[in-house]
Amino acid sequence: MTTNAIITAGGNSSRFGNSNKLLEKINGIEVIKYTVDAFRYSKVDKIIICANVSIIDQLKNLFADYQNVVIIEGGNTRQQSVYNGLKYEKCDYVLIHDGARPIISTEMINICEEMVKEVKALSVMTKTIDTIKEVEHGKIIRTIDRSKLYNTQTPQAFEYEKILKAHKHFEGKNFTDDAGMLEEMGEEVYVIDGSYRNIKITTQSDIELAKVYLMHI
């Protein structure tokens, strides 16, 4: 059985600033390199980076010596990028991860790779610890019971044919995570407890926090 990893790198980093956040260096190493290295040393067979066309050449140079990494063009949305990765090569199972989450551990990747063979669909998540309010027009409507609330992270892992079917069904839509597609189809998706350190780089301040976390990996 083969397991591929799809790394999303198709965004334009509009909230980050004038540079692509994936090429920003933390402690001298590019964000995307931290991410890919975690998968490189895991049990996955191939890593497919679905990249914004503007950084493909830079990524090819960065990963020129990596034997199990391929770089393809992403789409205009995250969903389209993942779909491109799914169509690139058939496998038995697939892990889908945000390129901008560089603090993911190889250990967590391997746990996902093993567990997906049993449950067929899963998402790394963390339990919500903040009090959550529903707001309309600047006014609090209600406080939401957080006991059943989780924050979604990646990787998310799936049986290949199951998630490919979902992408075909919802082609042209704009789902922000792949588990949501299966949920919409009434499929079961299981949860693995993640780490609060597994942040997604979105703004410059996230870089400063990531520097602290990555110093201790």
C-alpha positions in Angstrom: 0.0 0.0 0.0 1.3 3.5 -0.9 0.7 6.7 0.9 1.3 10.1 -0.7 1.4 13.5 1.0 0.0 16.6 -0.7 1.4 19.9 0.6 -0.6 23.0 -0.3 1.5 25.9 -1.4 -0.7 27.6 -3.9 -1.6 30.8 -1.9 -0.4 34.3 -2.6 0.3 35.2 1.0 -1.9 38.3 0.7 -2.2 38.7 4.5 1.5 38.2 5.1 3.1 41.1 3.2 5.1 41.6 0.1 6.8 38.2 0.1 5.6 34.6 0.0 5.5 33.3 3.5 6.5 29.8 2.5 9.9 31.2 1.4 10.4 33.3 4.6 13.3 32.0 6.6 13.0 31.0 10.2 16.4 30.5 11.9 17.9 30.4 8.4 15.6 27.8 7.0 12.6 28.3 4.7 9.1 27.7 6.2 8.3 25.2 3.4 11.5 23.3 4.0 10.6 22.7 7.6 7.3 21.4 6.5 8.6 19.1 3.7 11.4 17.8 5.9 8.9 16.5 8.5 7.3 14.5 5.7 10.6 13.5 4.1 11.6 11.5 7.1 8.2 10.0 7.7 6.7 6.8 6.3 5.0 8.5 3.3 6.1 7.4 -0.1 5.9 10.6 -2.1 5.5 14.3 -1.4 3.5 16.3 -3.9 3.8 20.1 -3.5 1.0 22.0 -5.2 2.5 25.4 -5.6 1.7 28.9 -6.7 3.2 29.3 -10.2 5.2 32.3 -9.0 7.4 30.1 -6.7 7.7 26.8 -8.6 11.2 27.5 -9.9 12.4 28.5 -6.4 10.9 25.3 -4.9 12.5 23.2 -7.6 15.9 24.6 -6.7 15.2 24.2 -3.0 14.2 20.6 -3.3 16.5 19.6 -6.2 18.2 16.9 -4.1 15.0 15.4 -2.6 14.3 12.1 -4.2 10.6 11.7 -3.2 9.4 15.3 -3.8 7.5 16.5 -6.9 6.3 20.0 -7.5 3.2 20.7 -9.6 1.1 23.8 -10.2 -1.6 24.5 -7.7 -5.0 26.0 -8.3 -6.7 29.3 -7.6 -8.2 27.9 -4.3 -6.9 25.5 -1.7 -9.5 23.0 -2.9 -8.3 23.2 -6.5 -4.7 22.8 -5.4 -5.5 19.6 -3.5 -7.5 18.2 -6.4 -4.5 18.8 -8.7 -2.4 16.8 -6.3 -4.9 14.0 -6.1 -5.1 13.7 -9.9 -1.3 13.8 -10.2 -0.9 10.3 -8.9 -3.1 7.5 -7.6 -2.2 5.9 -4.3 -3.9 4.0 -1.5 -3.9 6.7 1.2 -3.1 10.4 1.2 -2.2 12.9 3.8 -3.0 16.6 3.1 -1.1 19.3 4.9 -0.8 23.1 4.8 2.7 24.1 3.6 2.4 27.0 6.1 2.4 24.6 9.1 6.1 24.1 9.6 6.0 22.8 13.2 4.3 19.5 12.4 6.2 16.6 13.7 7.3 13.4 11.8 5.9 11.5 14.7 2.4 12.9 14.2 2.6 12.3 10.5 3.4 8.7 11.1 0.5 8.3 13.6 -1.9 9.7 10.9 -0.4 7.4 8.3 -1.1 4.3 10.4 -4.5 5.4 11.8 -6.0 6.3 8.4 -5.7 2.6 7.4 -8.2 1.8 10.1 -10.6 4.7 10.0 -10.4 5.9 6.4 -10.7 9.6 7.2 -9.2 11.7 10.0 -8.2 15.2 10.9 -5.6 16.5 13.4 -7.4 18.9 15.8 -7.1 20.7 19.1 -9.8 21.2 21.7 -11.0 24.8 21.8 -9.9 26.4 25.0 -11.3 30.0 24.5 -14.8 31.1 25.2 -16.6 31.4 21.9 -19.2 34.1 21.2 -21.6 34.3 18.3 -21.8 38.0 17.1 -24.1 39.8 14.7 -23.7 43.5 13.8 -21.2 44.1 16.5 -23.4 42.6 19.3 -23.0 39.3 21.1 -25.9 37.0 20.4 -24.9 34.1 22.6 -22.1 32.2 24.2 -21.4 28.8 22.5 -20.8 25.7 24.5 -17.1 24.9 23.8 -17.2 21.4 25.3 -17.7 19.8 21.9 -15.7 22.4 19.8 -12.3 21.7 18.2 -10.0 23.8 16.1 -9.0 22.1 12.8 -5.4 21.6 11.9 -3.6 19.5 9.3 -2.6 16.9 8.4 -5.9 15.4 7.4 -5.6 11.8 6.1 -7.9 9.8 3.9 -8.4 6.7 1.9 -7.4 8.0 -1.6 -10.6 6.9 -3.5 -12.8 8.3 -0.8 -11.4 11.8 -0.9 -11.0 11.8 -4.7 -14.7 11.0 -4.9 -15.5 14.0 -2.7 -13.3 16.3 -4.8 -15.0 15.2 -8.0 -18.4 15.7 -6.4 -17.7 19.2 -5.1 -15.5 20.3 -8.0 -15.7 24.1 -8.4 -16.8 24.8 -4.9 -14.5 26.4 -2.2 -14.2 24.2 0.8 -11.4 25.4 3.2 -10.6 21.9 4.4 -10.9 18.4 2.9 -12.6 16.8 5.9 -15.5 19.3 5.4 -16.2 17.7 2.0 -16.7 14.3 3.6 -18.8 15.7 6.4 -21.1 17.3 3.8 -21.5 13.9 2.1 -22.4 12.3 5.5 -19.2 10.4 5.8 -17.5 9.8 9.2 -14.3 11.7 9.9 -12.3 10.8 13.0 -10.1 13.1 15.2 -6.5 12.9 16.4 -5.5 15.2 19.1 -2.9 17.6 17.8 -0.6 20.2 19.3 -1.3 23.8 20.0 2.2 24.5 18.6 1.1 23.3 15.2 0.3 26.9 14.1 -0.3 28.1 10.6 1.9 30.9 9.4 -0.4 33.7 8.3 1.1 37.0 9.4 4.5 38.3 10.3 3.8 37.9 14.0 3.3 34.1 13.4 6.9 34.0 12.2 8.2 35.3 15.6 6.2 32.6 17.4 7.3 29.9 15.1 11.0 30.9 15.7 10.5 30.1 19.4 8.8 26.7 18.7 11.2 25.6 16.0 14.3 26.3 18.2 13.2 23.4 20.4 12.5 20.8 17.7 
